Amino acid sequence: MMRDTLTLLLALFLYACLPAGLVWGWARWKRTPWQHNFSFSFSFAGLAFATLSALLAVGSTAYARIIGGFPFYDPLLLRIYRWGALLSLAGIGTGICGVWRPNPLRWLGPICAVGMLVFWIAMAEGE
């Protein structure tokens, strides 16, 4: 019972909250005039890496549907997992560098990147 609840909460976070956070981050970036400081630039880079990781997830899912799924331990799928995790780690690293000064993307970059890393770990565990 508890395991089912945790699985449901993780799925809700990964498939509802995380995309909403990415969209919210880009909407905040669009409304904010460009700030010429390193903190904002690092936060922006963290959000960008998290978004690239999410786009890789969406693109690889679409590709898997087109080809009828990946075979077990397919080298291409493992490479996709690796690149997704690396993009997420880059987002975490750059996002953390941007949290030291207040800016509109301060926490969105690293939180979304951590969420994408959790996504890639969950997908790799399901392999």
HUWOTA-V709096 format. One record per helix or strand. SS is the DSSP state (2 for helix, 1 for strand). FROM is the first residue (numbers start at 1). TO is the last residue. If there is no record, write none. Layout:
ss	from	to
SS	FROM	TO
SS	FROM	TO
This chain:
ss	from	to
2	2	31
2	38	67
2	75	97
2	108	125
